[in-house]
Amino acid sequence: MRTLTRTFTVALFVSALTTVATGTTGSVVGSAAYAASSNAPAPELQAYPGVVALSEDKPGEWTYKKFPGNGRLYVSDRDPPGKSLCVDDCALAWPPLLADETDEPIGHWTVIERDSGTRQWAYKGKPAYTRFHNSPAQPSGNDTGGFRFLEP
């Protein structure tokens, strides 16, 4: 339960500072994540999308998670940069982290178009996914079928 609280604290704090500092949502001030953490500073980060939260699961161990929901995010070793090969049954087990029509690239995050025409977030060119049967408290998809945790 402590992790869940910290994750939402970071995400909401960053969102509030962003709105105050820029008048819009979406840009992240690097020190905002540090100020919300009582332990180690956040990794050197630029900005990240609103559907993503930065979470410190253990002191000094930062991860990206889906916001809201707190589920871990994954990337596939099978995907070439800028393209998702996870379709049909794969996409049912590993749902893509979808981007809205109005979402634009931010920091290391870009938007790719899937073969179906839907838009998906990608981190450093690698499409981002969630896992259908995952528990936020005990994520089980790391090193499963070519998928691994998305980490900064």
HELIX and SHEET records of a PDB file:
HELIX    1   1 ARG A    2  THR A   22  1                                  21    
HELIX    2   2 GLY A   30  ALA A   36  1                                   7    
HELIX    3   3 ASP A   89  ALA A   93  1                                   5    
SHEET    1   A 2 VAL A  52  LYS A  58  0                                        
SHEET    2   A 2 GLU A  61  LYS A  66 -1                                        
SHEET    1   B 2 TYR A  74  SER A  76  0                                        
SHEET    2   B 2 PHE A 147  PHE A 149 -1                                        
SHEET    1   C 3 LEU A  98  ALA A  99  0                                        
SHEET    2   C 3 ARG A 119  TYR A 123 -1                                        
SHEET    3   C 3 TRP A 109  GLU A 113 -1                                        
SHEET    1   D 3 LEU A  98  ALA A  99  0                                        
SHEET    2   D 3 ARG A 119  TYR A 123 -1                                        
SHEET    3   D 3 LYS A 126  PRO A 127 -1                                        
END                                                                             
